[in-house]
Amino acid sequence: MLTYTVYRTIDTIGDAHMDWSYQEKSIAGSLAATVLVYGNYFGGSLRQWLDGTPEEHPVARLLGTIALLVTIEVVYQIVVAIADRPAPKDERDRSIDAKANRNAYGVLVVGLAHLIGCVLIAEGVTSPSWPPLPLTPFLMAQAALAALIAAEVVRDVTQLYYYRAGL
């Protein structure tokens, strides 16, 4: 279902003759910024983890990433608001938000449940004979952050899909 939604959204976004509403422009910009900024952050973290080199200043890097995302979002939302005045939310907008939040919540629950399962396995709670997982507190925080970001991406993709589908 998620794969179909992503393909359908990309296909719909690719339509050259579409007229984007304020909400669609806002959501698309947030989605692009989130994917690019956090993609870069997690890509760098994964490279360092696979190389076995510890991050020099992981908290500073994370805070810098968050500051960069906030800056991009604020500038983009100001530009979009100047170019296209936001309309008040109606019943359709609230319905789309509810559906998107439902999907995002499901992704977040699955991600955090997976993290809890990994912690239990790492601690040997389920089976002491399993090999230990190299979970550090920072790696667990990274996994929780990844679940949050994945939920946000699913939320944005769902909203774009429903807006473009005309629901």
Buried (B, 14 or more C-beta within 10 A) or exposed (E): EEEEBBEBBEEBBEEEEEEBBBBBBBBBBBBEBBBEBBEEBBEEBEEBBEEEEEBEEBEEBBEEBBEBBEEBBEEBBEEBEEEBEEEEEEEEBEEBBEBBBEBBEEBBEEBBEEBEEBBEBBEEEEEEEEEEEEBEEBBBBBBBBBBBBBBBBBBBBBBBBBBBEEE
